């Protein structure tokens, strides 16, 4: 808009990201498009500092194009799916949208972590949760504060220790990342690990010998590929 006319324009650049796991896990399909739309409408009203929102049913109807009954049904679905908390403030419903993330070991879902959607805190909170699930500072009390844990299939609470336990086949546990982390600690980091791997590869090249063929003659060993 030209300032010469005294008229200025404005663009609402407020946005929030959508977690990919909601689709990858099948949760979006499970709750359905109506609940998904109502969930986002509620999130769009969330207070940035607290996550609290209080759009009325009519407002949610207007934003989603749904009638009263589908909106009410969607809210019930979201509560049952741990994607929404509903409390009362007088006669008015007050909502806090929630985010769900599956914790996987290999392809198996061990548990689901649920956190309140508080826009200003989400980036830091999710980063700390991700680090904790990977073994960094997993026992820190503040990491798990205000976090709901939904046990996955086969995960049971040990009443004596107060911890969840499960059993898995050894061949179902991915080991590559664990081996790399162990190597980092022993060698001093990824760069030194790669250097050590390159030295081993070079040594193997120097020690290659001619391989005998089926007629008793020898032939040069085939060239090796790039270092793993």
BELZIGI-V556497 format. One record per backbone hydrogen bond with DSSP energy under -0.5 kcal/mol. NH is the residue of the N-H (numbers start at 1). CO is the residue of the C=O. E is the energy in kcal/mol with one decimal. If there is no record, write none. Layout:
BEGIN
nh=(NH | NH)
co=(CO | CO)
e=(E | E)
END
This chain:
BEGIN
nh=(5 | 6 | 7 | 13 | 22 | 23 | 24 | 25 | 26 | 27 | 28 | 30 | 31 | 32 | 35 | 36 | 37 | 38 | 39 | 40 | 41 | 42 | 43 | 44 | 45 | 46 | 47 | 51 | 53 | 60 | 61 | 62 | 63 | 64 | 65 | 66 | 71 | 72 | 73 | 74 | 75 | 76 | 77 | 78 | 79 | 80 | 81 | 82 | 83 | 84 | 85 | 87 | 89 | 92 | 94 | 95 | 96 | 97 | 98 | 99 | 101 | 103 | 104 | 105 | 106 | 108 | 110 | 110 | 111 | 112 | 113 | 114 | 115 | 116 | 117 | 118 | 119 | 120 | 121 | 122 | 122 | 125 | 126 | 127 | 128 | 129 | 130 | 131 | 132 | 133 | 134 | 135 | 136 | 137 | 140 | 143 | 144 | 144 | 145 | 147 | 148 | 150 | 150 | 151 | 152 | 155 | 156 | 156 | 158 | 158 | 159 | 162 | 163 | 165 | 172 | 173 | 174 | 179 | 180 | 181 | 182 | 183 | 184 | 185 | 186 | 187 | 188 | 188 | 189 | 193 | 194 | 195 | 196 | 197 | 198 | 199 | 200 | 201 | 202 | 203 | 204 | 205 | 206 | 207 | 208 | 211 | 213 | 216 | 219)
co=(2 | 3 | 2 | 11 | 19 | 20 | 20 | 21 | 23 | 22 | 22 | 26 | 27 | 28 | 31 | 32 | 33 | 34 | 35 | 36 | 37 | 38 | 39 | 40 | 42 | 43 | 52 | 47 | 95 | 56 | 57 | 58 | 59 | 60 | 61 | 61 | 67 | 68 | 69 | 70 | 71 | 72 | 73 | 74 | 75 | 76 | 77 | 79 | 78 | 78 | 96 | 94 | 92 | 89 | 87 | 53 | 85 | 51 | 83 | 115 | 113 | 111 | 102 | 108 | 104 | 105 | 103 | 108 | 103 | 150 | 101 | 148 | 99 | 146 | 97 | 116 | 117 | 48 | 118 | 118 | 119 | 121 | 122 | 123 | 124 | 125 | 126 | 127 | 128 | 129 | 130 | 132 | 131 | 135 | 137 | 140 | 140 | 141 | 141 | 144 | 114 | 112 | 148 | 149 | 110 | 152 | 154 | 165 | 156 | 163 | 157 | 158 | 158 | 156 | 169 | 170 | 172 | 175 | 176 | 177 | 178 | 179 | 180 | 181 | 182 | 183 | 183 | 184 | 184 | 189 | 190 | 191 | 192 | 193 | 194 | 195 | 196 | 197 | 198 | 199 | 200 | 201 | 202 | 203 | 205 | 219 | 217 | 213 | 211)
e=(-1.0 | -1.0 | -0.8 | -1.0 | -1.1 | -1.4 | -2.1 | -2.7 | -0.9 | -0.6 | -2.3 | -1.8 | -2.2 | -1.6 | -0.5 | -2.1 | -2.4 | -2.4 | -2.6 | -1.9 | -2.1 | -2.4 | -2.3 | -2.1 | -1.3 | -1.5 | -2.3 | -2.7 | -2.3 | -2.3 | -2.4 | -2.3 | -2.3 | -1.8 | -2.1 | -0.5 | -1.7 | -2.5 | -2.8 | -2.4 | -2.2 | -1.9 | -2.2 | -2.5 | -2.2 | -2.3 | -1.9 | -1.5 | -3.0 | -0.8 | -2.2 | -2.5 | -2.8 | -1.5 | -3.0 | -3.5 | -1.9 | -0.6 | -2.3 | -3.1 | -2.3 | -3.3 | -0.6 | -2.4 | -0.5 | -1.7 | -2.8 | -0.7 | -1.2 | -2.4 | -3.1 | -2.8 | -2.3 | -0.6 | -3.2 | -1.1 | -0.5 | -2.2 | -1.9 | -1.1 | -0.6 | -2.4 | -2.8 | -1.8 | -2.1 | -2.2 | -2.5 | -2.1 | -2.3 | -2.4 | -1.0 | -1.6 | -2.7 | -0.7 | -1.4 | -0.8 | -0.9 | -0.5 | -0.5 | -1.5 | -2.5 | -3.0 | -0.5 | -0.7 | -2.5 | -2.0 | -0.6 | -2.7 | -0.5 | -3.4 | -0.8 | -2.6 | -0.7 | -3.0 | -1.7 | -1.3 | -0.6 | -2.6 | -2.2 | -2.5 | -2.2 | -2.4 | -2.4 | -1.8 | -1.8 | -3.1 | -0.5 | -2.3 | -0.6 | -2.0 | -2.3 | -1.9 | -2.4 | -2.2 | -2.4 | -2.2 | -2.1 | -2.1 | -2.4 | -2.3 | -2.2 | -1.9 | -1.8 | -1.5 | -0.9 | -1.9 | -3.4 | -1.6 | -1.8)
END
